[in-house]
Amino acid sequence: MKKTLIVFIIVGLFSSPGFSQLSFRFYGGMTHVLSNDIGSAVEANNDLLDLYDPGHTGYFEKLCCGINFGGELFYQISKNIGVGIGLELIRLKNESNLSYDLGIPVVQTTTYGINAFPLMINFHYSLPITPLLNAYATVGAGYYLMNIDYRVDYLLDFGVFGEGDQVYTFQSNQGTLGLQTRWGIEVAVSKNISFLIEGTGRFAKLSDIKGDWTNVGYFPGEGNFEESGSNHYFWYYEESIMGKNYPQVDFSEKAPSGVVSARKGEINLSGISFTVGIKIGLDFKNK
């Protein structure tokens, strides 16, 4: 019964006697995410570097900016109302290179990478301003599939004992529901081609993150070591140092102990994007 109803709705939309137009929308630009657990830890670790080793080189980089590309199959139901199904790529990546000495000289490289693939349904409302210019707004929901990659490399100098190294990696593939809204201007350059200028706001947050990990390296006097598993979680906690709480993140099986507070960490994609694009239409208006 439900399947039959859906078929009737689809057929009704595409055979309605009024305005109808099917189009493809392609767009790309930049995205900026709001505050998140990783960003809070980055700021705290930079403060600690300045506190404990003022002569350090480099800082931890924030994970806040990236690229946003997408495409949407769009159907104009009436002059003002439309619906679209779209898929996007949101990519955030940073790499931090630094060296410091906290009793042992360390060269560290830390990399975070997040790839999100939102599969979305959006409802559009357009407002014609002139024959060639439309303003529009959309609201919708989606399933955000996220790929999370983390890697940290350490090169340690143990003086007369020689050098050591360690590489830890973490990878997780999980999904969450999200919401998005978009505002834009459409400028027609021909009957079926328009340019798009858009701003998008989104809310999507992933928690309870669990993934695969590896830990390999070499320490003088201990030799090579190698371990791996699928039971590490992403944790957020605060550590009290000299009467001040510093946010930290960690990847481990259990919550860190001996800290002020600890909880499962979150990856927050909530933020804004600015994109430009093109709309290519296939005209289905009745003549």
C-alpha positions as CSV (number, residue, x, y, z in Angstrom):
1,M,0.0,0.0,0.0
2,K,2.8,2.4,0.9
3,K,4.8,1.6,-2.2
4,T,1.7,2.1,-4.4
5,L,1.1,5.5,-2.8
6,I,4.7,6.6,-3.4
7,V,4.5,5.6,-7.0
8,F,1.2,7.6,-7.5
9,I,2.9,10.7,-5.9
10,I,6.0,10.5,-8.1
11,V,3.9,9.9,-11.3
12,G,1.6,12.8,-10.2
13,L,4.5,15.2,-9.8
14,F,6.1,14.4,-13.2
15,S,2.8,14.5,-15.0
16,S,1.2,17.5,-13.3
17,P,-0.3,20.0,-15.8
18,G,1.5,23.0,-14.3
19,F,5.1,24.0,-14.2
20,S,7.7,21.2,-14.1
21,Q,11.4,21.1,-14.6
22,L,14.1,18.6,-13.8
23,S,17.6,19.9,-13.3
24,F,21.0,19.0,-12.1
25,R,22.9,21.3,-9.7
26,F,26.7,21.1,-9.2
27,Y,28.5,23.3,-6.7
28,G,31.7,23.7,-4.7
29,G,33.5,26.0,-2.3
30,M,34.8,26.3,1.2
31,T,33.4,25.3,4.6
32,H,34.1,26.3,8.2
33,V,33.0,24.3,11.2
34,L,32.3,25.7,14.6
35,S,34.0,24.9,17.9
36,N,34.6,21.2,18.6
37,D,36.5,18.9,20.9
38,I,39.6,18.7,18.7
39,G,39.7,22.5,18.4
40,S,39.5,22.9,22.2
41,A,42.3,20.5,22.7
42,V,44.5,22.2,20.1
43,E,44.2,25.6,21.8
44,A,45.0,24.0,25.2
45,N,48.0,22.1,23.9
46,N,49.4,25.2,22.3
47,D,49.1,27.0,25.6
48,L,50.9,24.1,27.3
49,L,53.7,24.2,24.8
50,D,54.3,27.9,25.5
51,L,54.2,27.2,29.2
52,Y,56.6,24.3,29.4
53,D,58.9,25.0,26.4
54,P,58.9,28.6,25.2
55,G,61.6,27.7,22.7
56,H,59.5,25.1,20.9
57,T,59.0,25.4,17.1
58,G,55.6,25.0,15.5
59,Y,52.1,24.9,16.8
60,F,49.1,22.5,16.6
61,E,46.8,23.5,13.8
62,K,43.1,23.8,14.2
63,L,40.7,21.5,12.3
64,C,38.2,24.1,11.2
65,C,38.3,24.8,7.4
66,G,38.0,22.7,4.4
67,I,36.3,22.1,1.0
68,N,32.6,21.4,0.2
69,F,31.5,20.0,-3.1
70,G,28.2,18.5,-4.1
71,G,25.5,17.7,-6.6
72,E,21.8,17.5,-6.5
73,L,19.0,16.1,-8.7
74,F,16.3,18.8,-8.4
75,Y,12.7,18.8,-9.4
76,Q,10.6,22.0,-9.6
77,I,7.1,21.1,-8.5
78,S,5.6,24.5,-9.1
79,K,6.8,28.1,-9.7
80,N,8.0,28.4,-6.1
81,I,8.3,24.9,-4.7
82,G,10.9,22.2,-5.5
83,V,12.5,19.1,-4.0
84,G,16.0,17.7,-4.4
85,I,18.1,14.7,-3.6
86,G,21.8,15.4,-3.2
87,L,25.2,14.0,-2.3
88,E,28.1,16.1,-0.9
89,L,31.7,15.8,0.0
90,I,32.9,17.8,3.0
91,R,36.7,17.4,3.6
92,L,38.6,18.8,6.6
93,K,42.3,18.1,7.1
94,N,45.2,19.6,9.0
95,E,48.8,18.7,9.6
96,S,50.8,20.0,12.6
97,N,54.6,19.9,12.6
98,L,56.4,20.9,15.8
99,S,59.4,20.2,18.0
100,Y,59.8,20.6,21.7
101,D,61.8,19.5,24.7
102,L,60.1,18.3,27.9
103,G,63.1,16.4,29.1
104,I,63.5,14.5,25.9
105,P,63.7,16.3,22.5
106,V,60.7,15.3,20.4
107,V,59.8,16.0,16.8
108,Q,56.1,15.4,16.3
109,T,53.8,15.4,13.3
110,T,50.0,15.1,13.9
111,T,47.4,14.8,11.2
112,Y,43.6,14.8,11.4
113,G,41.4,14.1,8.4
114,I,37.6,14.0,8.2
115,N,35.7,13.1,5.1
116,A,31.9,13.4,5.3
117,F,29.4,12.3,2.7
118,P,26.0,13.7,3.4
119,L,23.1,12.0,1.4
120,M,20.4,14.7,1.7
121,I,16.8,15.5,0.8
122,N,16.1,19.2,0.5
123,F,12.9,21.2,0.0
124,H,13.3,24.4,-1.9
125,Y,11.3,27.7,-2.0
126,S,12.2,30.2,-4.8
127,L,11.2,33.8,-5.2
128,P,11.5,35.3,-8.7
129,I,13.0,38.8,-8.5
130,T,13.4,39.4,-12.2
131,P,13.0,37.2,-15.3
132,L,16.7,36.3,-14.9
133,L,17.2,36.4,-11.2
134,N,15.8,34.2,-8.4
135,A,16.4,34.1,-4.7
136,Y,15.8,30.8,-3.0
137,A,16.0,29.1,0.4
138,T,16.1,25.4,1.2
139,V,15.7,23.2,4.3
140,G,16.4,19.5,4.6
141,A,17.9,16.5,6.4
142,G,20.5,14.0,5.6
143,Y,22.5,11.0,6.6
144,Y,26.2,12.0,7.1
145,L,28.6,9.2,6.6
146,M,32.0,10.2,8.2
147,N,35.4,8.8,7.7
148,I,37.8,9.9,10.4
149,D,41.6,9.5,10.1
150,Y,44.1,10.4,12.8
151,R,47.9,9.8,12.8
152,V,50.7,11.0,15.1
153,D,54.4,10.4,14.5
154,Y,57.0,10.9,17.2
155,L,60.8,11.0,16.7
156,L,62.5,11.0,20.1
157,D,66.1,11.6,21.0
158,F,67.3,9.6,24.0
159,G,70.8,11.0,23.9
160,V,73.6,8.4,24.3
161,F,71.0,5.7,24.1
162,G,70.0,6.6,20.5
163,E,66.8,7.6,18.8
164,G,63.3,6.1,19.1
165,D,60.2,6.5,17.0
166,Q,56.5,5.8,17.4
167,V,53.5,6.0,15.0
168,Y,49.9,5.7,16.2
169,T,47.0,5.7,13.8
170,F,43.2,5.6,14.2
171,Q,40.5,5.2,11.6
172,S,36.7,5.1,12.0
173,N,33.7,5.0,9.6
174,Q,30.4,5.9,11.1
175,G,27.3,7.9,10.3
176,T,24.9,10.3,11.9
177,L,21.8,12.3,11.0
178,G,22.1,16.0,10.3
179,L,20.1,19.1,9.2
180,Q,21.0,21.7,6.6
181,T,19.6,25.0,5.3
182,R,20.7,27.0,2.3
183,W,20.2,30.5,0.9
184,G,21.1,31.5,-2.6
185,I,20.8,33.5,-5.7
186,E,20.2,32.0,-9.2
187,V,21.2,34.0,-12.2
188,A,19.9,32.6,-15.6
189,V,22.3,32.9,-18.5
190,S,20.2,30.9,-20.9
191,K,16.9,29.0,-20.9
192,N,18.4,26.0,-19.1
193,I,21.6,27.2,-17.5
194,S,22.0,29.3,-14.4
195,F,24.8,30.3,-12.1
196,L,24.4,29.8,-8.4
197,I,25.8,31.7,-5.4
198,E,25.0,30.0,-2.1
199,G,25.5,30.0,1.7
200,T,24.7,26.9,3.7
201,G,24.3,26.3,7.4
202,R,24.4,22.8,8.8
203,F,24.0,20.9,12.1
204,A,25.6,17.4,12.3
205,K,27.4,15.9,15.2
206,L,29.0,12.4,15.6
207,S,29.6,10.9,19.0
208,D,30.5,7.5,20.5
209,I,33.3,7.1,17.9
210,K,35.0,3.7,17.8
211,G,37.6,2.6,15.3
212,D,40.6,0.5,14.2
213,W,44.1,1.5,15.5
214,T,47.7,0.6,15.2
215,N,50.7,1.5,17.3
216,V,54.2,0.7,16.0
217,G,57.7,1.9,16.8
218,Y,61.1,1.4,18.3
219,F,62.6,2.4,21.7
220,P,66.3,1.9,22.6
221,G,66.6,-0.9,25.1
222,E,63.1,-2.2,24.4
223,G,63.4,-2.9,20.6
224,N,60.6,-2.9,18.1
225,F,56.9,-3.0,19.1
226,E,53.7,-3.4,17.1
227,E,50.1,-3.7,18.3
228,S,46.7,-3.1,16.8
229,G,43.0,-3.6,17.5
230,S,39.5,-2.4,16.8
231,N,38.5,-1.3,20.3
232,H,39.7,2.3,20.7
233,Y,37.3,5.2,21.3
234,F,37.7,8.9,20.8
235,W,37.7,10.5,24.3
236,Y,37.5,14.1,25.5
237,Y,38.7,15.1,29.0
238,E,40.0,17.9,31.0
239,E,43.3,17.9,32.9
240,S,44.0,20.1,35.8
241,I,47.5,21.8,35.7
242,M,48.5,24.5,38.1
243,G,44.9,25.1,39.0
244,K,43.6,25.4,35.4
245,N,41.7,22.9,33.4
246,Y,43.0,22.1,29.9
247,P,40.9,20.3,27.4
248,Q,42.5,17.2,25.9
249,V,41.5,14.3,23.5
250,D,42.7,10.8,23.5
251,F,42.3,7.5,21.6
252,S,42.1,4.5,23.9
253,E,39.9,1.6,24.9
254,K,38.9,3.1,28.3
255,A,38.4,6.6,29.5
256,P,41.5,8.3,30.8
257,S,41.9,8.1,34.6
258,G,43.0,10.6,37.1
259,V,41.5,13.6,35.2
260,V,38.9,16.2,36.0
261,S,36.3,14.8,33.7
262,A,36.0,12.4,30.8
263,R,33.4,11.6,28.2
264,K,33.1,10.2,24.7
265,G,34.5,12.7,22.2
266,E,32.5,14.4,19.4
267,I,33.2,15.3,15.8
268,N,31.1,18.4,15.1
269,L,30.5,19.4,11.4
270,S,28.1,22.1,12.4
271,G,29.1,25.3,10.6
272,I,28.7,27.3,7.4
273,S,29.7,26.8,3.7
274,F,30.0,29.3,0.8
275,T,29.8,27.8,-2.6
276,V,29.2,28.7,-6.3
277,G,27.8,26.4,-8.9
278,I,25.8,25.8,-12.0
279,K,22.3,24.5,-12.6
280,I,21.5,22.6,-15.8
281,G,17.9,22.2,-16.5
282,L,15.8,19.8,-18.7
283,D,12.6,21.6,-19.5
284,F,9.4,19.6,-19.0
285,K,6.9,22.5,-19.3
286,N,3.8,21.7,-21.2
287,K,3.6,23.6,-24.4
